[in-house]
Amino acid sequence: MISCSGPLGKTNDSSDAPGTVAVSREKAEKTAVQYYGLTQVSDIQLRHLKEQEIKLLTEKQKKFTPIYYVISGSKKGEKYLVFISSQNEDDHFISKQ
């Protein structure tokens, strides 16, 4: 964590600033494997969702920061993308490639 002192000696703590990642990469991968049953994970990216991917969000999800872990993987020989919010580990969905 980076901390700096402001003009009045106050510390600027950015750990709860908007856009700060609250879900670890390890937790995101664990969710993809345990919840969605991916048997092979080939790539994990933390990024802003593309316009096409944003269309997959529910109206509630569209109100939050669209920064997600995008996990490429497979199960039963088919390829999938699992999307896990960087802000809330309970906000996730899957899409077949």
MIMI-448509 format. One record per atom (N, C-alpha, C): x, y, z; atom name. Coordinates in steps of 0.2 Angstrom, whole numbers. Example, Ala and Ser with C-alpha at 12.3 -4.5 7.8 and 13.67 -1.06 7.14 Angstrom:
<node u="66" v="-28" w="39" atom="N"/>
<node u="62" v="-22" w="39" atom="CA"/>
<node u="66" v="-16" w="39" atom="C"/>
<node u="64" v="-11" w="35" atom="N"/>
<node u="68" v="-5" w="36" atom="CA"/>
<node u="64" v="0" w="39" atom="C"/>
//
This chain:
<node u="4" v="-6" w="0" atom="N"/>
<node u="0" v="0" w="0" atom="CA"/>
<node u="4" v="6" w="0" atom="C"/>
<node u="3" v="11" w="-4" atom="N"/>
<node u="6" v="17" w="-4" atom="CA"/>
<node u="2" v="22" w="0" atom="C"/>
<node u="6" v="26" w="4" atom="N"/>
<node u="3" v="31" w="9" atom="CA"/>
<node u="7" v="37" w="8" atom="C"/>
<node u="3" v="43" w="8" atom="N"/>
<node u="7" v="49" w="8" atom="CA"/>
<node u="3" v="54" w="13" atom="C"/>
<node u="7" v="59" w="15" atom="N"/>
<node u="4" v="64" w="19" atom="CA"/>
<node u="2" v="70" w="16" atom="C"/>
<node u="-4" v="72" w="17" atom="N"/>
<node u="-7" v="78" w="14" atom="CA"/>
<node u="-5" v="84" w="18" atom="C"/>
<node u="-8" v="90" w="15" atom="N"/>
<node u="-5" v="96" w="18" atom="CA"/>
<node u="-6" v="97" w="25" atom="C"/>
<node u="-11" v="94" w="28" atom="N"/>
<node u="-13" v="95" w="35" atom="CA"/>
<node u="-10" v="89" w="39" atom="C"/>
<node u="-6" v="85" w="36" atom="N"/>
<node u="-3" v="79" w="40" atom="CA"/>
<node u="-8" v="73" w="40" atom="C"/>
<node u="-13" v="74" w="36" atom="N"/>
<node u="-18" v="68" w="36" atom="CA"/>
<node u="-15" v="63" w="31" atom="C"/>
<node u="-16" v="57" w="32" atom="N"/>
<node u="-13" v="51" w="28" atom="CA"/>
<node u="-19" v="50" w="23" atom="C"/>
<node u="-17" v="49" w="17" atom="N"/>
<node u="-21" v="47" w="11" atom="CA"/>
<node u="-21" v="40" w="10" atom="C"/>
<node u="-26" v="36" w="13" atom="N"/>
<node u="-26" v="29" w="12" atom="CA"/>
<node u="-31" v="27" w="6" atom="C"/>
<node u="-28" v="24" w="1" atom="N"/>
<node u="-32" v="23" w="-5" atom="CA"/>
<node u="-35" v="16" w="-5" atom="C"/>
<node u="-35" v="12" w="1" atom="N"/>
<node u="-37" v="5" w="1" atom="CA"/>
<node u="-44" v="4" w="-1" atom="C"/>
<node u="-48" v="9" w="1" atom="N"/>
<node u="-55" v="9" w="-1" atom="CA"/>
<node u="-58" v="14" w="-6" atom="C"/>
<node u="-53" v="16" w="-10" atom="N"/>
<node u="-55" v="21" w="-15" atom="CA"/>
<node u="-59" v="18" w="-21" atom="C"/>
<node u="-63" v="21" w="-24" atom="N"/>
<node u="-67" v="18" w="-30" atom="CA"/>
<node u="-62" v="15" w="-35" atom="C"/>
<node u="-64" v="9" w="-37" atom="N"/>
<node u="-59" v="6" w="-42" atom="CA"/>
<node u="-54" v="2" w="-39" atom="C"/>
<node u="-53" v="2" w="-32" atom="N"/>
<node u="-48" v="-2" w="-29" atom="CA"/>
<node u="-50" v="-10" w="-29" atom="C"/>
<node u="-45" v="-14" w="-31" atom="N"/>
<node u="-47" v="-21" w="-32" atom="CA"/>
<node u="-48" v="-24" w="-25" atom="C"/>
<node u="-54" v="-27" w="-24" atom="N"/>
<node u="-56" v="-30" w="-17" atom="CA"/>
<node u="-56" v="-37" w="-18" atom="C"/>
<node u="-55" v="-40" w="-24" atom="N"/>
<node u="-55" v="-48" w="-24" atom="CA"/>
<node u="-48" v="-50" w="-27" atom="C"/>
<node u="-45" v="-54" w="-24" atom="N"/>
<node u="-39" v="-56" w="-26" atom="CA"/>
<node u="-39" v="-61" w="-33" atom="C"/>
<node u="-34" v="-61" w="-36" atom="N"/>
<node u="-33" v="-65" w="-42" atom="CA"/>
<node u="-34" v="-73" w="-40" atom="C"/>
<node u="-31" v="-75" w="-34" atom="N"/>
<node u="-32" v="-82" w="-32" atom="CA"/>
<node u="-39" v="-83" w="-30" atom="C"/>
<node u="-43" v="-79" w="-27" atom="N"/>
<node u="-50" v="-80" w="-26" atom="CA"/>
<node u="-54" v="-80" w="-32" atom="C"/>
<node u="-53" v="-76" w="-37" atom="N"/>
<node u="-56" v="-76" w="-43" atom="CA"/>
<node u="-55" v="-83" w="-47" atom="C"/>
<node u="-49" v="-85" w="-47" atom="N"/>
<node u="-48" v="-92" w="-50" atom="CA"/>
<node u="-51" v="-97" w="-46" atom="C"/>
<node u="-51" v="-97" w="-40" atom="N"/>
<node u="-54" v="-102" w="-36" atom="CA"/>
<node u="-62" v="-102" w="-37" atom="C"/>
<node u="-65" v="-97" w="-38" atom="N"/>
<node u="-72" v="-96" w="-40" atom="CA"/>
<node u="-73" v="-100" w="-47" atom="C"/>
<node u="-69" v="-98" w="-51" atom="N"/>
<node u="-70" v="-101" w="-58" atom="CA"/>
<node u="-69" v="-108" w="-58" atom="C"/>
<node u="-65" v="-111" w="-54" atom="N"/>
<node u="-64" v="-118" w="-54" atom="CA"/>
<node u="-69" v="-122" w="-49" atom="C"/>
<node u="-71" v="-119" w="-43" atom="N"/>
<node u="-75" v="-122" w="-39" atom="CA"/>
<node u="-83" v="-121" w="-41" atom="C"/>
<node u="-85" v="-115" w="-43" atom="N"/>
<node u="-92" v="-113" w="-44" atom="CA"/>
<node u="-94" v="-115" w="-51" atom="C"/>
<node u="-89" v="-114" w="-56" atom="N"/>
<node u="-91" v="-115" w="-63" atom="CA"/>
<node u="-88" v="-122" w="-65" atom="C"/>
<node u="-84" v="-125" w="-62" atom="N"/>
<node u="-81" v="-131" w="-64" atom="CA"/>
<node u="-76" v="-131" w="-69" atom="C"/>
<node u="-73" v="-126" w="-70" atom="N"/>
<node u="-67" v="-126" w="-75" atom="CA"/>
<node u="-62" v="-131" w="-73" atom="C"/>
<node u="-60" v="-135" w="-78" atom="N"/>
<node u="-55" v="-140" w="-76" atom="CA"/>
<node u="-48" v="-138" w="-78" atom="C"/>
<node u="-48" v="-133" w="-83" atom="N"/>
<node u="-42" v="-130" w="-85" atom="CA"/>
<node u="-42" v="-123" w="-86" atom="C"/>
<node u="-38" v="-119" w="-83" atom="N"/>
<node u="-38" v="-112" w="-83" atom="CA"/>
<node u="-32" v="-110" w="-88" atom="C"/>
<node u="-33" v="-106" w="-93" atom="N"/>
<node u="-28" v="-105" w="-98" atom="CA"/>
<node u="-25" v="-97" w="-97" atom="C"/>
<node u="-30" v="-93" w="-95" atom="N"/>
<node u="-28" v="-86" w="-94" atom="CA"/>
<node u="-32" v="-82" w="-89" atom="C"/>
<node u="-29" v="-78" w="-86" atom="N"/>
<node u="-33" v="-73" w="-81" atom="CA"/>
<node u="-31" v="-66" w="-82" atom="C"/>
<node u="-36" v="-62" w="-84" atom="N"/>
<node u="-34" v="-55" w="-85" atom="CA"/>
<node u="-39" v="-51" w="-80" atom="C"/>
<node u="-36" v="-45" w="-78" atom="N"/>
<node u="-40" v="-40" w="-74" atom="CA"/>
<node u="-40" v="-34" w="-79" atom="C"/>
<node u="-47" v="-33" w="-81" atom="N"/>
<node u="-47" v="-28" w="-86" atom="CA"/>
<node u="-54" v="-25" w="-86" atom="C"/>
<node u="-55" v="-19" w="-89" atom="N"/>
<node u="-62" v="-16" w="-91" atom="CA"/>
<node u="-65" v="-21" w="-96" atom="C"/>
<node u="-72" v="-22" w="-95" atom="N"/>
<node u="-75" v="-26" w="-99" atom="CA"/>
<node u="-76" v="-22" w="-106" atom="C"/>
<node u="-76" v="-26" w="-111" atom="N"/>
<node u="-77" v="-24" w="-118" atom="CA"/>
<node u="-84" v="-22" w="-119" atom="C"/>
<node u="-86" v="-18" w="-124" atom="N"/>
<node u="-93" v="-16" w="-125" atom="CA"/>
<node u="-98" v="-22" w="-126" atom="C"/>
<node u="-95" v="-27" w="-129" atom="N"/>
<node u="-99" v="-33" w="-130" atom="CA"/>
<node u="-100" v="-37" w="-124" atom="C"/>
<node u="-95" v="-37" w="-120" atom="N"/>
<node u="-96" v="-40" w="-113" atom="CA"/>
<node u="-101" v="-37" w="-108" atom="C"/>
<node u="-100" v="-30" w="-109" atom="N"/>
<node u="-105" v="-26" w="-104" atom="CA"/>
<node u="-112" v="-28" w="-106" atom="C"/>
<node u="-114" v="-29" w="-112" atom="N"/>
<node u="-121" v="-31" w="-114" atom="CA"/>
<node u="-123" v="-37" w="-110" atom="C"/>
<node u="-118" v="-41" w="-107" atom="N"/>
<node u="-120" v="-48" w="-104" atom="CA"/>
<node u="-122" v="-46" w="-96" atom="C"/>
<node u="-120" v="-40" w="-94" atom="N"/>
<node u="-122" v="-38" w="-87" atom="CA"/>
<node u="-129" v="-37" w="-86" atom="C"/>
<node u="-131" v="-39" w="-80" atom="N"/>
<node u="-138" v="-37" w="-78" atom="CA"/>
<node u="-139" v="-29" w="-77" atom="C"/>
<node u="-145" v="-27" w="-76" atom="N"/>
<node u="-145" v="-20" w="-75" atom="CA"/>
<node u="-142" v="-18" w="-68" atom="C"/>
<node u="-142" v="-22" w="-63" atom="N"/>
<node u="-139" v="-21" w="-57" atom="CA"/>
<node u="-132" v="-20" w="-57" atom="C"/>
<node u="-129" v="-25" w="-61" atom="N"/>
<node u="-122" v="-25" w="-62" atom="CA"/>
<node u="-119" v="-19" w="-66" atom="C"/>
<node u="-123" v="-17" w="-71" atom="N"/>
<node u="-121" v="-11" w="-75" atom="CA"/>
<node u="-120" v="-5" w="-71" atom="C"/>
<node u="-122" v="-5" w="-64" atom="N"/>
<node u="-122" v="1" w="-60" atom="CA"/>
<node u="-115" v="2" w="-57" atom="C"/>
<node u="-111" v="-4" w="-57" atom="N"/>
<node u="-105" v="-4" w="-53" atom="CA"/>
<node u="-99" v="-4" w="-58" atom="C"/>
<node u="-93" v="-3" w="-56" atom="N"/>
<node u="-87" v="-3" w="-59" atom="CA"/>
<node u="-86" v="-9" w="-64" atom="C"/>
<node u="-85" v="-8" w="-70" atom="N"/>
<node u="-85" v="-14" w="-75" atom="CA"/>
<node u="-78" v="-17" w="-76" atom="C"/>
<node u="-74" v="-17" w="-70" atom="N"/>
<node u="-67" v="-20" w="-70" atom="CA"/>
<node u="-68" v="-27" w="-67" atom="C"/>
<node u="-67" v="-32" w="-71" atom="N"/>
<node u="-68" v="-39" w="-70" atom="CA"/>
<node u="-62" v="-43" w="-71" atom="C"/>
<node u="-61" v="-49" w="-67" atom="N"/>
<node u="-56" v="-54" w="-69" atom="CA"/>
<node u="-60" v="-58" w="-75" atom="C"/>
<node u="-56" v="-58" w="-80" atom="N"/>
<node u="-59" v="-62" w="-86" atom="CA"/>
<node u="-54" v="-69" w="-86" atom="C"/>
<node u="-58" v="-74" w="-85" atom="N"/>
<node u="-54" v="-80" w="-84" atom="CA"/>
<node u="-56" v="-85" w="-90" atom="C"/>
<node u="-51" v="-87" w="-94" atom="N"/>
<node u="-52" v="-91" w="-100" atom="CA"/>
<node u="-50" v="-98" w="-97" atom="C"/>
<node u="-55" v="-103" w="-99" atom="N"/>
<node u="-54" v="-110" w="-97" atom="CA"/>
<node u="-58" v="-114" w="-101" atom="C"/>
<node u="-58" v="-121" w="-98" atom="N"/>
<node u="-62" v="-126" w="-102" atom="CA"/>
<node u="-65" v="-131" w="-97" atom="C"/>
<node u="-70" v="-134" w="-99" atom="N"/>
<node u="-73" v="-140" w="-95" atom="CA"/>
<node u="-76" v="-144" w="-100" atom="C"/>
<node u="-76" v="-150" w="-99" atom="N"/>
<node u="-79" v="-155" w="-104" atom="CA"/>
<node u="-77" v="-154" w="-111" atom="C"/>
<node u="-71" v="-151" w="-112" atom="N"/>
<node u="-69" v="-150" w="-119" atom="CA"/>
<node u="-71" v="-144" w="-122" atom="C"/>
<node u="-75" v="-140" w="-119" atom="N"/>
<node u="-78" v="-134" w="-122" atom="CA"/>
<node u="-75" v="-128" w="-118" atom="C"/>
<node u="-74" v="-122" w="-122" atom="N"/>
<node u="-71" v="-116" w="-119" atom="CA"/>
<node u="-76" v="-111" w="-117" atom="C"/>
<node u="-74" v="-108" w="-111" atom="N"/>
<node u="-78" v="-103" w="-108" atom="CA"/>
<node u="-74" v="-97" w="-105" atom="C"/>
<node u="-78" v="-92" w="-104" atom="N"/>
<node u="-75" v="-86" w="-101" atom="CA"/>
<node u="-79" v="-85" w="-94" atom="C"/>
<node u="-75" v="-84" w="-89" atom="N"/>
<node u="-79" v="-83" w="-82" atom="CA"/>
<node u="-77" v="-76" w="-81" atom="C"/>
<node u="-82" v="-72" w="-79" atom="N"/>
<node u="-81" v="-65" w="-77" atom="CA"/>
<node u="-82" v="-64" w="-69" atom="C"/>
<node u="-78" v="-62" w="-66" atom="N"/>
<node u="-78" v="-61" w="-59" atom="CA"/>
<node u="-77" v="-53" w="-57" atom="C"/>
<node u="-81" v="-50" w="-54" atom="N"/>
<node u="-80" v="-43" w="-52" atom="CA"/>
<node u="-74" v="-42" w="-48" atom="C"/>
<node u="-70" v="-37" w="-49" atom="N"/>
<node u="-65" v="-35" w="-45" atom="CA"/>
<node u="-67" v="-32" w="-38" atom="C"/>
<node u="-73" v="-30" w="-38" atom="N"/>
<node u="-76" v="-27" w="-32" atom="CA"/>
<node u="-80" v="-31" w="-27" atom="C"/>
<node u="-83" v="-37" w="-30" atom="N"/>
<node u="-87" v="-41" w="-26" atom="CA"/>
<node u="-87" v="-48" w="-28" atom="C"/>
<node u="-84" v="-52" w="-24" atom="N"/>
<node u="-83" v="-59" w="-26" atom="CA"/>
<node u="-89" v="-63" w="-27" atom="C"/>
<node u="-95" v="-61" w="-25" atom="N"/>
<node u="-101" v="-64" w="-27" atom="CA"/>
<node u="-105" v="-62" w="-33" atom="C"/>
<node u="-101" v="-57" w="-37" atom="N"/>
<node u="-104" v="-54" w="-43" atom="CA"/>
<node u="-100" v="-58" w="-49" atom="C"/>
<node u="-103" v="-63" w="-52" atom="N"/>
<node u="-99" v="-66" w="-57" atom="CA"/>
<node u="-104" v="-70" w="-62" atom="C"/>
<node u="-101" v="-71" w="-68" atom="N"/>
<node u="-105" v="-75" w="-73" atom="CA"/>
<node u="-101" v="-78" w="-78" atom="C"/>
<node u="-104" v="-83" w="-82" atom="N"/>
<node u="-100" v="-87" w="-87" atom="CA"/>
<node u="-103" v="-86" w="-94" atom="C"/>
<node u="-99" v="-86" w="-99" atom="N"/>
<node u="-101" v="-86" w="-106" atom="CA"/>
<node u="-97" v="-91" w="-110" atom="C"/>
<node u="-100" v="-95" w="-114" atom="N"/>
<node u="-97" v="-100" w="-118" atom="CA"/>
<node u="-94" v="-96" w="-124" atom="C"/>
<node u="-87" v="-98" w="-126" atom="N"/>
<node u="-84" v="-95" w="-131" atom="CA"/>
<node u="-86" v="-98" w="-138" atom="C"/>
//
